[in-house]
Amino acid sequence: MKFPSFLLWANGLLFALFGAGFLILPAQMAMLVTESAPASPGGLTDMRATYGGLSLGIGLFLGHCARTGAFRSGLLASLLMLSSAALGRLLGIL
């Protein structure tokens, strides 16, 4: 297996598992990740959609890129998503 394919499969699997966890158990996953959970049903619904649905979709897209050989698109998407998340964390720290 070529390294780009492995990287896309690994990222796709991690995103999909993270997303599935938030879709199924949003409060418990929030406690694991942030040590707090939304108190309202609307907050849990938003968490399911944002962290669950979006992450699952990203994971499926990366898996699709690995399966079809669209390595450049998948790797660029991974780079942009993960570096944007890192930028958001950095801004939060500052």
Steps between C-alpha positions, in 0.01 A plus 500: 500500500636839407549751780244754366236227488586384853488857629159562345358171630634570850366857507169388353460230762586734788262772377223243445542345846511844665187604309313178575581541869354851504193390303422215739621632839551877475496577873744223589735589214488868601601403853795303362615781272420819694408385853158664460181436307216718372215524749220552249351269236578765237865500603519122468331516160749761382788288631365194317479696176827692527734246654312186404354553156773721362782276627330189367459667160865601494602144587285360221644752253858411593420129466348570159815687395717208614279244322482688170863616494418870541801537727577863423144618579477289815838603635434867425163475678669333799768768513250786481259352758763402755704821466181706535413309817853561629463872423173509695670333798791745482263796496319353800827467690604856419 
